[in-house]
Amino acid sequence: MRFRYKCEGRSAGSIPGERSTDTTKTHPTIKINGYTGPGTVRISLVTKDPPHRPHPHELVGKDCRDGFYEAELCPDRCIHSFQNLGIQCV
């Protein structure tokens, strides 16, 4: 996977899930424990090492704006998968 610059005008490609292989695609997924009801998830990129700081690259995709992903969560599901998220170099 190669991150793309905005000026390249090409798709950044989807971020693969933890168990993705060459033949099977998975997507990043979270599980919420101990809570049922409506909610919002907001995802951003941070640096790998503590103290974690905002990363200069941006998330891009359908529900992304200004480098953040934000979406309403279904109250009846505790597992949420995020498709079509990519990373773009700034």
N, C-alpha and C positions, 0 to 999 in steps of 0.2 A: 504494500500500500504506500502510495506517495501522496503527501499533502499538496494541495494545489494553491497557487496564488490567485487572487481574484482576477487579475489581468489576463490570466490564461483562458478564462471563459469556459473552462471545462468543469464537469462535476467533480466534487472533492472525493466521491466514493463513500460508501457507507462504512461506518465503524463496525468491525466484526465483533460478535459476541465472544465470550471467554472460551467457548467450546466449538468455535467455527473450525472447519477443516476445508481442504481443497474441494471436497465433494458435498459437504453439508454446511449451509449457512445458518448461523444463529445471530441473535441481536443482543445488544446490552439490555440487561433485565434487572429489575429491583423487586424485592419482596418486602412488604410492609407488615410488621407483626404488632399485635396489641392495639390496633386501631381499625375501626370500620366507620365509614362515613365519607363525605365528600372531602376533597383535598386538591391541592395544587403542587406540582413538582417543578422545581426550577434547577436546571443543570448548567454548570459553567465549567470551563477548563481551569485547572490550577496546576502549579508546579509540582513535581514529583516529591521533592524533599521538604521536610518541615524547616522552617515555618512555611506552610503552603501560601502561595501568593497567586494572584490572578495571572494566568498564562497569556502571552501576547497573541497566540493563535485564537481563532474563533470557531464556535460550533455553527454549522450551516445545515439547513434542512427546512422542512415544511413549517414546523412550529418554532423556528428560531428567529430571534430578532436581536440585533446589536450584540451578537456573539453568545447569547443565552438561549437555552431551550426552555420553554415553559408550556405546560399543558394541564388541563383539569384531569383528575384521576377518577375512574369509575368507582363509586362507593361500594359496589358489590364484589370487587376483585382485589385480592391482596398482591397479585403478581402483575407487574406492568413491564412490557417490552417496548423498546424504543427503536423503531425502524427508520431508515433514511436519515440518520445523523451522520454528518461528515465534519472534518476538520479542515479549515482553510487558513493558510499562512497569511499574515497581515503585513 
